[in-house]
């Protein structure tokens, strides 16, 4: 079973970076969709970790983890 996660990194007003992860992301999400989503999070002020708003996009990546259960004998 594969698990897909979207990891987005933002620069905050205090100069530090903060990561937001979305579990069960679509594998076919586009860079434009992610960029637009990140812009909306910044513009709407959705998150303010430690009272410091997001001010800039830093990076984004799709992380896919394949899990295989083992049968123990």
MMTF fields as JSON, N, C-alpha, C and O atoms, coordinates in Angstrom:
{
  "mmtfVersion": "1.0.0",
  "mmtfProducer": "UNKNOWN",
  "numBonds": 291,
  "numAtoms": 292,
  "numGroups": 73,
  "numChains": 1,
  "numModels": 1,
  "chainsPerModel": [1],
  "groupsPerChain": [73],
  "chainIdList": ["A"],
  "bondAtomList": [4, 2, 8, 6, 12, 10, 16, 14, 20, 18, 24, 22, 28, 26, 32, 30, 36, 34, 40, 38, 44, 42, 48, 46, 52, 50, 56, 54, 60, 58, 64, 62, 68, 66, 72, 70, 76, 74, 80, 78, 84, 82, 88, 86, 92, 90, 96, 94, 100, 98, 104, 102, 108, 106, 112, 110, 116, 114, 120, 118, 124, 122, 128, 126, 132, 130, 136, 134, 140, 138, 144, 142, 148, 146, 152, 150, 156, 154, 160, 158, 164, 162, 168, 166, 172, 170, 176, 174, 180, 178, 184, 182, 188, 186, 192, 190, 196, 194, 200, 198, 204, 202, 208, 206, 212, 210, 216, 214, 220, 218, 224, 222, 228, 226, 232, 230, 236, 234, 240, 238, 244, 242, 248, 246, 252, 250, 256, 254, 260, 258, 264, 262, 268, 266, 272, 270, 276, 274, 280, 278, 284, 282, 288, 286],
  "bondOrderList": [1, 1, 1, 1, 1, 1, 1, 1, 1, 1, 1, 1, 1, 1, 1, 1, 1, 1, 1, 1, 1, 1, 1, 1, 1, 1, 1, 1, 1, 1, 1, 1, 1, 1, 1, 1, 1, 1, 1, 1, 1, 1, 1, 1, 1, 1, 1, 1, 1, 1, 1, 1, 1, 1, 1, 1, 1, 1, 1, 1, 1, 1, 1, 1, 1, 1, 1, 1, 1, 1, 1, 1],
  "groupList": [{"groupName": "UNK", "atomNameList": ["N", "CA", "C", "O"], "elementList": ["N", "C", "C", "O"], "formalChargeList": [0, 0, 0, 0], "bondAtomList": [1, 0, 2, 1, 3, 2], "bondOrderList": [1, 1, 2], "singleLetterCode": "X", "chemCompType": "L-PEPTIDE LINKING"}],
  "groupTypeList": [0, 0, 0, 0, 0, 0, 0, 0, 0, 0, 0, 0, 0, 0, 0, 0, 0, 0, 0, 0, 0, 0, 0, 0, 0, 0, 0, 0, 0, 0, 0, 0, 0, 0, 0, 0, 0, 0, 0, 0, 0, 0, 0, 0, 0, 0, 0, 0, 0, 0, 0, 0, 0, 0, 0, 0, 0, 0, 0, 0, 0, 0, 0, 0, 0, 0, 0, 0, 0, 0, 0, 0, 0],
  "groupIdList": [1, 2, 3, 4, 5, 6, 7, 8, 9, 10, 11, 12, 13, 14, 15, 16, 17, 18, 19, 20, 21, 22, 23, 24, 25, 26, 27, 28, 29, 30, 31, 32, 33, 34, 35, 36, 37, 38, 39, 40, 41, 42, 43, 44, 45, 46, 47, 48, 49, 50, 51, 52, 53, 54, 55, 56, 57, 58, 59, 60, 61, 62, 63, 64, 65, 66, 67, 68, 69, 70, 71, 72, 73],
  "secStructList": [7, 3, 3, 3, 3, 3, 3, 3, 3, 3, 3, 3, 6, 6, 1, 7, 3, 3, 3, 3, 3, 3, 3, 6, 7, 7, 6, 6, 7, 7, 2, 2, 2, 2, 2, 2, 2, 2, 2, 2, 2, 2, 2, 2, 6, 7, 7, 7, 4, 4, 4, 7, 7, 3, 3, 3, 3, 3, 3, 3, 3, 3, 3, 3, 3, 3, 7, 7, 7, 7, 7, 7, 7],
  "xCoordList": [0.845, 0.0, 0.89, 1.832, 0.589, 1.369, 0.649, -0.573, 1.415, 0.909, 1.561, 2.774, 0.745, 1.257, 1.0, -0.095, 2.046, 1.951, 2.518, 3.512, 1.864, 2.364, 3.012, 2.358, 4.297, 5.027, 5.311, 5.875, 4.914, 5.127, 5.904, 5.601, 6.894, 7.711, 7.501, 7.559, 7.255, 7.019, 8.031, 8.476, 8.392, 9.164, 8.151, 7.166, 8.396, 7.506, 8.054, 9.2, 7.22, 7.598, 8.829, 9.573, 9.053, 10.215, 11.487, 12.532, 11.406, 12.578, 12.808, 13.669, 12.06, 12.223, 11.302, 10.337, 11.604, 10.781, 9.806, 10.062, 8.683, 7.672, 7.142, 6.97, 6.882, 6.42, 4.948, 4.519, 4.189, 2.801, 2.723, 3.168, 2.156, 2.023, 0.555, -0.249, 0.214, -1.136, -1.059, -0.497, -1.624, -1.643, -2.667, -3.624, -2.45, -3.357, -3.546, -4.647, -2.478, -2.52, -2.681, -2.318, -3.229, -3.334, -1.936, -1.1, -1.696, -0.395, -0.196, 0.938, -1.293, -1.199, -1.344, -1.59, -1.198, -1.306, -0.2, 0.928, -0.53, 0.44, 1.153, 0.688, 2.271, 3.034, 2.194, 2.248, 1.417, 0.571, -0.5, -0.759, -1.115, -2.131, -1.522, -2.111, -0.361, 0.295, 0.709, 0.518, 1.269, 1.691, 0.505, 0.603, -0.607, -1.818, -2.333, -2.723, -2.337, -2.767, -1.887, -2.387, -0.576, 0.344, 0.124, 0.157, -0.101, -0.393, -1.637, -1.664, -2.666, -3.898, -3.664, -4.22, -2.852, -2.549, -1.851, -2.126, -0.955, -0.239, -1.201, -1.266, -1.943, -2.834, -3.925, -4.238, -4.5, -5.612, -5.149, -5.97, -3.847, -3.33, -3.872, -4.162, -4.007, -4.598, -3.788, -4.366, -2.469, -1.601, -0.7, -0.187, -0.514, 0.441, 1.147, 0.896, 2.032, 2.732, 3.576, 4.344, 3.419, 4.127, 3.905, 4.818, 2.68, 2.27, 3.11, 3.314, 3.594, 4.395, 3.809, 3.906, 3.206, 2.5, 3.452, 4.627, 2.908, 3.645, 3.762, 2.791, 4.952, 5.153, 5.702, 5.667, 6.21, 6.859, 6.864, 6.996, 6.718, 6.847, 8.34, 9.121, 8.719, 10.113, 10.229, 11.042, 9.422, 9.502, 8.264, 7.483, 8.108, 7.03, 7.5, 8.268, 7.031, 7.379, 6.308, 5.641, 6.157, 5.276, 6.15, 7.169, 5.74, 6.466, 5.586, 4.451, 6.102, 5.372, 6.103, 7.292, 5.364, 5.954, 5.228, 4.012, 5.969, 5.418, 5.613, 6.732, 4.511, 4.565, 4.164, 3.135, 4.972, 4.67, 4.671, 5.674, 3.542, 3.44, 4.162, 4.067, 4.875, 5.595, 4.828, 4.283, 4.791, 4.189, 5.28, 6.227, 5.131, 6.142, 5.875, 4.727, 6.941, 6.792, 7.445, 7.427],
  "yCoordList": [-1.18, 0.0, 1.242, 1.337, 2.186, 3.414, 4.551, 4.681, 5.355, 6.556, 7.751, 7.77, 8.754, 9.945, 11.15, 11.339, 11.959, 13.152, 14.343, 14.226, 15.489, 16.732, 17.52, 17.843, 17.827, 18.632, 20.003, 20.11, 21.049, 22.424, 23.178, 23.065, 23.937, 24.714, 26.192, 26.625, 26.963, 28.395, 29.144, 28.643, 30.342, 31.257, 32.088, 32.561, 32.266, 33.046, 34.466, 34.748, 35.344, 36.745, 36.874, 37.848, 35.908, 35.965, 35.433, 35.362, 35.054, 34.578, 33.084, 32.553, 32.399, 30.95, 30.234, 30.815, 28.97, 28.158, 27.312, 26.961, 26.997, 26.141, 25.201, 25.599, 23.958, 22.935, 22.615, 22.495, 22.481, 22.026, 20.769, 20.77, 19.701, 18.449, 18.095, 18.292, 17.567, 17.109, 15.626, 15.23, 14.806, 13.363, 13.006, 13.743, 11.869, 11.341, 12.307, 12.441, 12.969, 13.897, 13.11, 11.936, 13.774, 13.159, 12.984, 13.882, 11.854, 11.613, 12.476, 12.763, 12.889, 13.649, 15.158, 15.886, 15.636, 17.069, 17.792, 17.306, 18.944, 19.664, 20.747, 21.165, 21.18, 22.257, 23.533, 24.27, 23.795, 24.986, 24.919, 25.916, 23.759, 23.601, 23.83, 24.51, 23.267, 23.412, 24.864, 25.403, 25.491, 26.874, 27.786, 28.66, 27.575, 28.358, 28.12, 29.066, 26.877, 26.536, 27.236, 27.791, 27.201, 27.848, 29.362, 29.978, 29.962, 31.393, 31.729, 32.734, 30.889, 31.113, 31.015, 31.8, 30.063, 29.946, 31.203, 31.67, 31.746, 32.97, 34.154, 34.885, 34.343, 35.503, 35.534, 36.594, 34.379, 34.317, 34.234, 34.312, 34.079, 34.014, 32.837, 32.954, 31.69, 30.505, 30.016, 29.624, 30.033, 29.562, 30.687, 31.474, 30.755, 31.687, 30.982, 31.288, 30.037, 29.315, 30.266, 31.073, 30.157, 31.027, 32.508, 33.325, 32.838, 34.219, 34.861, 36.075, 34.042, 34.552, 34.023, 32.831, 34.904, 34.521, 34.038, 34.402, 33.208, 32.801, 34.001, 34.73, 34.21, 35.341, 34.947, 35.747, 33.717, 33.329, 31.817, 31.081, 31.358, 29.93, 29.597, 30.351, 28.47, 28.027, 26.801, 26.787, 25.78, 24.56, 23.706, 23.92, 22.729, 21.749, 20.453, 20.458, 19.349, 18.051, 17.027, 17.098, 16.074, 14.931, 13.802, 13.455, 13.24, 12.128, 10.892, 10.889, 9.855, 8.609, 7.51, 7.267, 6.857, 5.813, 4.502, 4.406, 3.514, 2.198, 1.309, 1.139, 0.745, -0.095, -1.512, -1.722, -2.475, -3.882, -4.613, -4.638, -5.199, -5.926, -7.266, -7.951, -7.618, -8.882, -9.884, -9.538, -11.117, -12.19, -12.847, -13.422, -12.752, -13.309, -14.788, -15.207, -15.57, -17.019, -17.412, -18.587],
  "zCoordList": [0.0, 0.0, 0.0, 0.786, -0.878, -0.963, -0.241, -0.321, 0.452, 1.111, 0.434, 0.223, 0.093, -0.575, 0.318, 0.847, 0.469, 1.323, 0.555, -0.161, 0.721, 0.159, 1.29, 2.282, 1.142, 2.128, 1.524, 0.435, 2.246, 1.783, 2.856, 4.044, 2.442, 3.373, 3.077, 1.926, 4.143, 4.044, 4.895, 5.928, 4.461, 5.304, 6.074, 5.507, 7.382, 8.237, 8.399, 8.05, 8.929, 9.133, 10.024, 9.91, 10.904, 11.793, 11.14, 11.787, 9.848, 9.116, 9.2, 8.499, 10.037, 10.173, 9.199, 8.702, 8.929, 8.042, 8.852, 10.003, 8.217, 8.824, 7.757, 6.604, 8.134, 7.196, 7.463, 8.611, 6.376, 6.439, 5.577, 4.43, 6.13, 5.394, 5.232, 6.142, 4.055, 3.775, 3.46, 2.439, 4.336, 4.115, 3.043, 2.808, 2.404, 1.382, 0.219, -0.314, -0.165, -1.307, -2.603, -2.684, -3.609, -4.928, -5.519, -5.427, -6.11, -6.736, -7.978, -8.361, -8.606, -9.854, -9.646, -10.608, -8.418, -8.158, -8.935, -9.014, -9.501, -10.325, -9.518, -8.458, -10.037, -9.396, -9.339, -8.354, -10.393, -10.409, -9.312, -8.638, -9.134, -8.083, -6.701, -5.861, -6.478, -5.174, -4.949, -3.858, -5.965, -5.847, -5.524, -4.663, -6.218, -5.967, -4.553, -3.868, -4.114, -2.762, -1.721, -0.742, -1.949, -1.011, -0.985, 0.081, -2.164, -2.228, -1.411, -0.7, -1.514, -0.757, 0.746, 1.513, 1.167, 2.603, 3.104, 4.209, 2.302, 2.687, 2.709, 3.697, 1.627, 1.479, 2.543, 3.085, 2.84, 3.787, 5.242, 6.156, 5.464, 6.829, 7.618, 8.809, 6.94, 7.552, 8.748, 9.762, 8.648, 9.722, 10.207, 9.411, 11.507, 12.112, 13.266, 14.432, 12.939, 14.0, 14.852, 14.329, 16.154, 17.098, 16.778, 16.9, 16.367, 16.071, 14.961, 14.956, 14.023, 12.908, 11.602, 11.31, 10.823, 9.598, 8.507, 8.473, 7.616, 6.429, 5.497, 5.297, 4.923, 4.031, 2.659, 1.724, 2.536, 1.282, 1.124, 2.102, -0.121, -0.428, -0.511, -1.09, 0.07, -0.002, -0.909, -1.833, -0.648, -1.449, -1.236, -0.309, -2.126, -1.993, -2.629, -3.591, -2.08, -2.654, -2.333, -1.301, -3.239, -3.017, -2.49, -3.088, -1.371, -0.762, -0.87, -0.393, -1.488, -1.642, -0.87, -1.078, 0.023, 0.857, 0.565, 0.733, 0.136, -0.14, 1.086, 1.571, 1.58, 2.77, 2.391, 1.749, 2.785, 2.556, 3.89, 4.604, 4.205, 5.466, 5.343, 4.324, 6.392, 6.428, 7.275, 8.324, 6.816, 7.597, 8.421, 7.884, 9.727, 10.611, 10.85, 11.0, 10.885, 11.112, 12.412, 12.78]
}
